[in-house]
Amino acid sequence: MSDLSALARRHLWMHFTRLEGFGSGEVPIIARGEGCYVYDQHGKRYLDGLSGLFTVQVGHGRKELADAAAR
């Protein structure tokens, strides 16, 4: 198990992890988001079906919204 995976298991809520992932030690670590997708540490793309719980419905990584908020 990588250091990053060990830290994730210890400190993060594993809402994208299937039960068998805990046994094998490999858990997906969401590294970034873009639009309606999130990507794990290996670049695998997932449709973010949980984004409504944590973000507004505009998606991830919207530069124009970040720029507007910074003004």
N, CA, C and O atoms as a GROMACS GRO file, in nm:
protein
  284
    1MET      N    1   0.086  -0.118   0.000
    1MET     CA    2   0.000   0.000   0.000
    1MET      C    3   0.090   0.124   0.000
    1MET      O    4   0.186   0.130   0.076
    2SER      N    5   0.058   0.220  -0.084
    2SER     CA    6   0.138   0.342  -0.092
    2SER      C    7   0.114   0.430   0.030
    2SER      O    8   0.014   0.416   0.100
    3ASP      N    9   0.207   0.522   0.055
    3ASP     CA   10   0.191   0.616   0.165
    3ASP      C   11   0.064   0.699   0.147
    3ASP      O   12  -0.009   0.724   0.243
    4LEU      N   13   0.038   0.741   0.022
    4LEU     CA   14  -0.082   0.820  -0.006
    4LEU      C   15  -0.209   0.741   0.024
    4LEU      O   16  -0.304   0.794   0.081
    5SER      N   17  -0.210   0.614  -0.014
    5SER     CA   18  -0.325   0.529   0.013
    5SER      C   19  -0.343   0.508   0.163
    5SER      O   20  -0.456   0.510   0.213
    6ALA      N   21  -0.234   0.488   0.235
    6ALA     CA   22  -0.242   0.471   0.380
    6ALA      C   23  -0.296   0.596   0.447
    6ALA      O   24  -0.380   0.588   0.537
    7LEU      N   25  -0.249   0.712   0.404
    7LEU     CA   26  -0.300   0.838   0.459
    7LEU      C   27  -0.447   0.858   0.428
    7LEU      O   28  -0.524   0.902   0.513
    8ALA      N   29  -0.486   0.824   0.305
    8ALA     CA   30  -0.627   0.838   0.266
    8ALA      C   31  -0.715   0.749   0.352
    8ALA      O   32  -0.820   0.792   0.399
    9ARG      N   33  -0.673   0.625   0.372
    9ARG     CA   34  -0.754   0.532   0.454
    9ARG      C   35  -0.766   0.582   0.598
    9ARG      O   36  -0.869   0.561   0.663
   10ARG      N   37  -0.663   0.648   0.646
   10ARG     CA   38  -0.663   0.694   0.784
   10ARG      C   39  -0.744   0.823   0.804
   10ARG      O   40  -0.802   0.844   0.910
   11HIS      N   41  -0.748   0.911   0.701
   11HIS     CA   42  -0.801   1.046   0.722
   11HIS      C   43  -0.920   1.086   0.637
   11HIS      O   44  -0.983   1.188   0.664
   12LEU      N   45  -0.955   1.009   0.534
   12LEU     CA   46  -1.062   1.051   0.443
   12LEU      C   47  -1.184   0.961   0.452
   12LEU      O   48  -1.175   0.844   0.491
   13TRP      N   49  -1.296   1.017   0.416
   13TRP     CA   50  -1.419   0.943   0.405
   13TRP      C   51  -1.417   0.871   0.271
   13TRP      O   52  -1.412   0.937   0.167
   14MET      N   53  -1.421   0.741   0.269
   14MET     CA   54  -1.402   0.662   0.147
   14MET      C   55  -1.535   0.636   0.075
   14MET      O   56  -1.574   0.520   0.057
   15HIS      N   57  -1.603   0.742   0.034
   15HIS     CA   58  -1.735   0.726  -0.027
   15HIS      C   59  -1.730   0.673  -0.170
   15HIS      O   60  -1.834   0.637  -0.224
   16PHE      N   61  -1.614   0.666  -0.232
   16PHE     CA   62  -1.601   0.608  -0.366
   16PHE      C   63  -1.544   0.466  -0.362
   16PHE      O   64  -1.520   0.407  -0.467
   17THR      N   65  -1.524   0.411  -0.245
   17THR     CA   66  -1.457   0.283  -0.231
   17THR      C   67  -1.555   0.168  -0.220
   17THR      O   68  -1.646   0.170  -0.136
   18ARG      N   69  -1.536   0.068  -0.304
   18ARG     CA   70  -1.614  -0.055  -0.291
   18ARG      C   71  -1.557  -0.135  -0.175
   18ARG      O   72  -1.440  -0.120  -0.140
   19LEU      N   73  -1.639  -0.218  -0.116
   19LEU     CA   74  -1.598  -0.295   0.001
   19LEU      C   75  -1.472  -0.377  -0.025
   19LEU      O   76  -1.385  -0.385   0.062
   20GLU      N   77  -1.460  -0.439  -0.144
   20GLU     CA   78  -1.342  -0.521  -0.171
   20GLU      C   79  -1.214  -0.438  -0.178
   20GLU      O   80  -1.105  -0.493  -0.162
   21GLY      N   81  -1.225  -0.309  -0.200
   21GLY     CA   82  -1.107  -0.223  -0.202
   21GLY      C   83  -1.039  -0.212  -0.067
   21GLY      O   84  -0.918  -0.197  -0.060
   22PHE      N   85  -1.118  -0.222   0.038
   22PHE     CA   86  -1.059  -0.214   0.172
   22PHE      C   87  -0.972  -0.336   0.200
   22PHE      O   88  -0.868  -0.325   0.264
   23GLY      N   89  -1.016  -0.452   0.153
   23GLY     CA   90  -0.939  -0.575   0.176
   23GLY      C   91  -0.809  -0.579   0.099
   23GLY      O   92  -0.708  -0.627   0.150
   24SER      N   93  -0.810  -0.528  -0.024
   24SER     CA   94  -0.690  -0.533  -0.108
   24SER      C   95  -0.592  -0.421  -0.075
   24SER      O   96  -0.476  -0.427  -0.114
   25GLY      N   97  -0.638  -0.320  -0.005
   25GLY     CA   98  -0.552  -0.208   0.029
   25GLY      C   99  -0.553  -0.096  -0.073
   25GLY      O  100  -0.505   0.013  -0.044
   26GLU      N  101  -0.608  -0.121  -0.192
   26GLU     CA  102  -0.610  -0.019  -0.296
   26GLU      C  103  -0.744   0.053  -0.292
   26GLU      O  104  -0.848  -0.006  -0.323
   27VAL      N  105  -0.741   0.178  -0.255
   27VAL     CA  106  -0.863   0.259  -0.251
   27VAL      C  107  -0.845   0.376  -0.348
   27VAL      O  108  -0.736   0.433  -0.356
   28PRO      N  109  -0.951   0.412  -0.421
   28PRO     CA  110  -0.936   0.526  -0.512
   28PRO      C  111  -0.922   0.656  -0.434
   28PRO      O  112  -0.996   0.681  -0.339
   29ILE      N  113  -0.828   0.737  -0.475
   29ILE     CA  114  -0.807   0.867  -0.414
   29ILE      C  115  -0.840   0.970  -0.521
   29ILE      O  116  -0.773   0.977  -0.623
   30ILE      N  117  -0.944   1.048  -0.497
   30ILE     CA  118  -0.986   1.147  -0.596
   30ILE      C  119  -0.883   1.259  -0.598
   30ILE      O  120  -0.861   1.328  -0.498
   31ALA      N  121  -0.820   1.277  -0.713
   31ALA     CA  122  -0.711   1.373  -0.726
   31ALA      C  123  -0.756   1.506  -0.786
   31ALA      O  124  -0.698   1.610  -0.757
   32ARG      N  125  -0.859   1.502  -0.871
   32ARG     CA  126  -0.904   1.626  -0.933
   32ARG      C  127  -1.044   1.607  -0.989
   32ARG      O  128  -1.093   1.495  -1.002
   33GLY      N  129  -1.107   1.719  -1.020
   33GLY     CA  130  -1.238   1.716  -1.082
   33GLY      C  131  -1.240   1.806  -1.204
   33GLY      O  132  -1.170   1.907  -1.210
   34GLU      N  133  -1.322   1.769  -1.300
   34GLU     CA  134  -1.336   1.849  -1.422
   34GLU      C  135  -1.478   1.828  -1.474
   34GLU      O  136  -1.515   1.718  -1.514
   35GLY      N  137  -1.556   1.936  -1.473
   35GLY     CA  138  -1.695   1.923  -1.517
   35GLY      C  139  -1.772   1.828  -1.428
   35GLY      O  140  -1.774   1.846  -1.306
   36CYS      N  141  -1.835   1.728  -1.485
   36CYS     CA  142  -1.913   1.632  -1.406
   36CYS      C  143  -1.832   1.507  -1.371
   36CYS      O  144  -1.889   1.409  -1.323
   37TYR      N  145  -1.702   1.510  -1.393
   37TYR     CA  146  -1.617   1.394  -1.367
   37TYR      C  147  -1.515   1.424  -1.259
   37TYR      O  148  -1.472   1.538  -1.241
   38VAL      N  149  -1.477   1.319  -1.187
   38VAL     CA  150  -1.362   1.323  -1.096
   38VAL      C  151  -1.265   1.217  -1.144
   38VAL      O  152  -1.304   1.120  -1.208
   39TYR      N  153  -1.137   1.235  -1.111
   39TYR     CA  154  -1.031   1.145  -1.155
   39TYR      C  155  -0.953   1.098  -1.035
   39TYR      O  156  -0.923   1.176  -0.944
   40ASP      N  157  -0.919   0.968  -1.033
   40ASP     CA  158  -0.842   0.917  -0.921
   40ASP      C  159  -0.692   0.938  -0.944
   40ASP      O  160  -0.652   0.997  -1.044
   41GLN      N  161  -0.612   0.889  -0.850
   41GLN     CA  162  -0.468   0.911  -0.855
   41GLN      C  163  -0.401   0.843  -0.975
   41GLN      O  164  -0.287   0.875  -1.008
   42HIS      N  165  -0.471   0.750  -1.040
   42HIS     CA  166  -0.418   0.682  -1.158
   42HIS      C  167  -0.474   0.738  -1.288
   42HIS      O  168  -0.442   0.688  -1.396
   43GLY      N  169  -0.558   0.841  -1.278
   43GLY     CA  170  -0.617   0.901  -1.397
   43GLY      C  171  -0.748   0.838  -1.441
   43GLY      O  172  -0.804   0.880  -1.542
   44LYS      N  173  -0.799   0.739  -1.367
   44LYS     CA  174  -0.927   0.677  -1.402
   44LYS      C  175  -1.040   0.777  -1.379
   44LYS      O  176  -1.046   0.842  -1.275
   45ARG      N  177  -1.128   0.788  -1.477
   45ARG     CA  178  -1.238   0.885  -1.472
   45ARG      C  179  -1.364   0.820  -1.415
   45ARG      O  180  -1.399   0.707  -1.450
   46TYR      N  181  -1.433   0.895  -1.327
   46TYR     CA  182  -1.559   0.853  -1.267
   46TYR      C  183  -1.662   0.964  -1.289
   46TYR      O  184  -1.629   1.082  -1.278
   47LEU      N  185  -1.784   0.927  -1.320
   47LEU     CA  186  -1.893   1.023  -1.322
   47LEU      C  187  -1.922   1.059  -1.177
   47LEU      O  188  -1.948   0.970  -1.096
   48ASP      N  189  -1.920   1.186  -1.143
   48ASP     CA  190  -1.938   1.229  -1.004
   48ASP      C  191  -2.086   1.235  -0.971
   48ASP      O  192  -2.149   1.341  -0.981
   49GLY      N  193  -2.141   1.123  -0.932
   49GLY     CA  194  -2.281   1.116  -0.894
   49GLY      C  195  -2.309   1.170  -0.755
   49GLY      O  196  -2.425   1.183  -0.716
   50LEU      N  197  -2.205   1.203  -0.680
   50LEU     CA  198  -2.222   1.255  -0.544
   50LEU      C  199  -2.198   1.404  -0.535
   50LEU      O  200  -2.205   1.460  -0.426
   51SER      N  201  -2.170   1.470  -0.646
   51SER     CA  202  -2.132   1.612  -0.640
   51SER      C  203  -2.239   1.700  -0.581
   51SER      O  204  -2.207   1.803  -0.521
   52GLY      N  205  -2.364   1.664  -0.596
   52GLY     CA  206  -2.472   1.745  -0.539
   52GLY      C  207  -2.465   1.753  -0.387
   52GLY      O  208  -2.520   1.845  -0.327
   53LEU      N  209  -2.398   1.656  -0.326
   53LEU     CA  210  -2.382   1.658  -0.181
   53LEU      C  211  -2.277   1.758  -0.136
   53LEU      O  212  -2.284   1.809  -0.024
   54PHE      N  213  -2.179   1.786  -0.221
   54PHE     CA  214  -2.064   1.864  -0.178
   54PHE      C  215  -2.036   1.989  -0.260
   54PHE      O  216  -1.970   2.080  -0.210
   55THR      N  217  -2.084   1.995  -0.381
   55THR     CA  218  -2.061   2.111  -0.466
   55THR      C  219  -2.193   2.154  -0.528
   55THR      O  220  -2.288   2.077  -0.532
   56VAL      N  221  -2.198   2.275  -0.575
   56VAL     CA  222  -2.318   2.318  -0.647
   56VAL      C  223  -2.318   2.252  -0.784
   56VAL      O  224  -2.217   2.195  -0.825
   57GLN      N  225  -2.427   2.259  -0.854
   57GLN     CA  226  -2.444   2.184  -0.978
   57GLN      C  227  -2.377   2.246  -1.100
   57GLN      O  228  -2.425   2.228  -1.212
   58VAL      N  229  -2.268   2.317  -1.082
   58VAL     CA  230  -2.197   2.375  -1.195
   58VAL      C  231  -2.077   2.291  -1.236
   58VAL      O  232  -2.015   2.319  -1.339
   59GLY      N  233  -2.043   2.190  -1.160
   59GLY     CA  234  -1.931   2.103  -1.193
   59GLY      C  235  -1.802   2.148  -1.127
   59GLY      O  236  -1.796   2.248  -1.056
   60HIS      N  237  -1.700   2.071  -1.153
   60HIS     CA  238  -1.568   2.095  -1.095
   60HIS      C  239  -1.479   2.172  -1.192
   60HIS      O  240  -1.496   2.162  -1.314
   61GLY      N  241  -1.385   2.248  -1.138
   61GLY     CA  242  -1.279   2.308  -1.218
   61GLY      C  243  -1.323   2.417  -1.314
   61GLY      O  244  -1.264   2.431  -1.421
   62ARG      N  245  -1.423   2.494  -1.278
   62ARG     CA  246  -1.472   2.600  -1.367
   62ARG      C  247  -1.393   2.728  -1.343
   62ARG      O  248  -1.421   2.802  -1.249
   63LYS      N  249  -1.294   2.753  -1.429
   63LYS     CA  250  -1.204   2.868  -1.413
   63LYS      C  251  -1.280   3.000  -1.414
   63LYS      O  252  -1.248   3.089  -1.336
   64GLU      N  253  -1.380   3.013  -1.501
   64GLU     CA  254  -1.453   3.140  -1.507
   64GLU      C  255  -1.527   3.169  -1.377
   64GLU      O  256  -1.542   3.285  -1.339
   65LEU      N  257  -1.572   3.065  -1.308
   65LEU     CA  258  -1.639   3.086  -1.179
   65LEU      C  259  -1.538   3.120  -1.069
   65LEU      O  260  -1.565   3.203  -0.983
   66ALA      N  261  -1.422   3.055  -1.073
   66ALA     CA  262  -1.317   3.088  -0.976
   66ALA      C  263  -1.269   3.231  -0.996
   66ALA      O  264  -1.245   3.303  -0.898
   67ASP      N  265  -1.255   3.273  -1.121
   67ASP     CA  266  -1.215   3.412  -1.149
   67ASP      C  267  -1.318   3.511  -1.099
   67ASP      O  268  -1.283   3.614  -1.042
   68ALA      N  269  -1.446   3.481  -1.121
   68ALA     CA  270  -1.553   3.570  -1.075
   68ALA      C  271  -1.555   3.579  -0.923
   68ALA      O  272  -1.577   3.687  -0.868
   69ALA      N  273  -1.534   3.468  -0.855
   69ALA     CA  274  -1.533   3.468  -0.709
   69ALA      C  275  -1.413   3.544  -0.653
   69ALA      O  276  -1.421   3.600  -0.544
   70ALA      N  277  -1.303   3.545  -0.727
   70ALA     CA  278  -1.182   3.613  -0.681
   70ALA      C  279  -1.192   3.765  -0.694
   70ALA      O  280  -1.115   3.837  -0.630
   71ARG      N  281  -1.286   3.814  -0.776
   71ARG     CA  282  -1.299   3.959  -0.794
   71ARG      C  283  -1.364   4.024  -0.677
   71ARG      O  284  -1.383   4.146  -0.676
   0.00000   0.00000   0.00000
